[in-house]
Amino acid sequence: MDINVLRELVRKLDSDLNSLSAALQSYMRRHLSSCNVRDLLSVLASLVSECRNSRLRLMLAELMFRDLDCEYKVATLGPEGTFSHEVSLKLFSADSILLCTTIRDVIKAVRDGVTPFGVAPFENSLEGIVHETLDSLEESDSVYINMCIEHRVNFCVAVSDDVRTLDDVELLYANPYAYQQCRNNVRALLRNVKSVIYVSSTAESARAVRESRKAACIVSKSCALLYGLRIAAEHVEDQETYTKFVLLSRTSLSEGDRTGLIFTIPHRPGSLYSVLEIFARRGINLTMIYSRPTRKRPWQYYFYLEFEGSLVEDLERELSRVCHSLRPLGSYLVTSSY
């Protein structure tokens, strides 16, 4: 294949994408009212089901979300420069993003109708589920998952102006999840650290280092540049790492690539087996099962279960018969940002 063939393919793709964008805008003006999130998500799910390319899936979502008529379209974890903010920018314009102090505040903004959407970290390939996100969803029965976006995470060590070598660093600011993904490499690099201070986000750690002396933080390269920090070491994660971010709304989709459930079961032998047996008998593949304290009474737990495919009515009815409580988090689309 020579360069002229490639150029012709690029021209055709460019023309097709422009036609798709114009057709989407025309369809939305004629058929979808402003901020009608349910109809918008239904159309998006229908379109995305026709393609498996992750970048095209994200592009379709971005094209549809940009025409939503509201001041803030999405809430996400701030400040500017977090990985949550980075993922949100792949779907929404910068001026439509509401930056929140905590993940719990993100989900509260969606629940209370402050924004139609939210973006929150859900699971990391090294450190597992993000407890604050899952617990907040368990407590907010009107917020659902609409899309899962897998995002490659790269970390660097960034330092304050007075640091000449990494041996000068005495203070490390870090988000706990970021630190755990890099702890072996960071310990080897920062041998003279006297104190580690945990903060709510990677961007918050960058902001703290900018105002400190003999300090370092674990952030993305773009975050370090945003806050004017010097990058002292790159790719410090212990091994290749990915984080799943979820797009949230008050609308539950009935069809998708995967479905999430939160449930509780009676405290007797065989209760969990009764749930799992239903999926095994139906030939449904589970992709995750996880337990968390209910935070209501000591030693009582809820389960989060994720499976491939959609939640059909007869499956939900059968699960309801063996669960003490059952809360579907909706079926959702799966894509990636890389």
GISULCOR-V77807 format. One record per run of one state. SS is the DSSP state (hx for helix, st for strand, lp for the rest). FROM is the first residue (numbers start at 1). TO is the last residue. If there is no record, write none. Layout:
BEGIN
ss->{SS,SS}
from->{FROM,FROM}
to->{TO,TO}
END
This chain:
BEGIN
ss->{lp,hx,lp,hx,lp,hx,lp,st,lp,hx,lp,hx,st,lp,hx,lp,st,lp,st,lp,hx,lp,st,lp,st,lp,hx,lp,st,hx,lp,st,lp,hx,lp,st,lp,hx,lp,st,lp,st,lp,st,lp,hx,lp,st,lp,st,lp,hx,lp,st,lp}
from->{1,3,32,37,49,54,66,74,78,83,89,94,97,101,103,112,117,125,128,130,131,140,144,154,156,160,166,169,171,176,190,195,200,202,211,215,220,221,227,230,235,241,250,258,265,271,283,286,294,301,309,313,323,325,337}
to->{2,31,36,48,53,65,73,77,82,88,93,96,100,102,111,116,124,127,129,130,139,143,153,155,159,165,168,170,175,189,194,199,201,210,214,219,220,226,229,234,240,249,257,264,270,282,285,293,300,308,312,322,324,336,338}
END
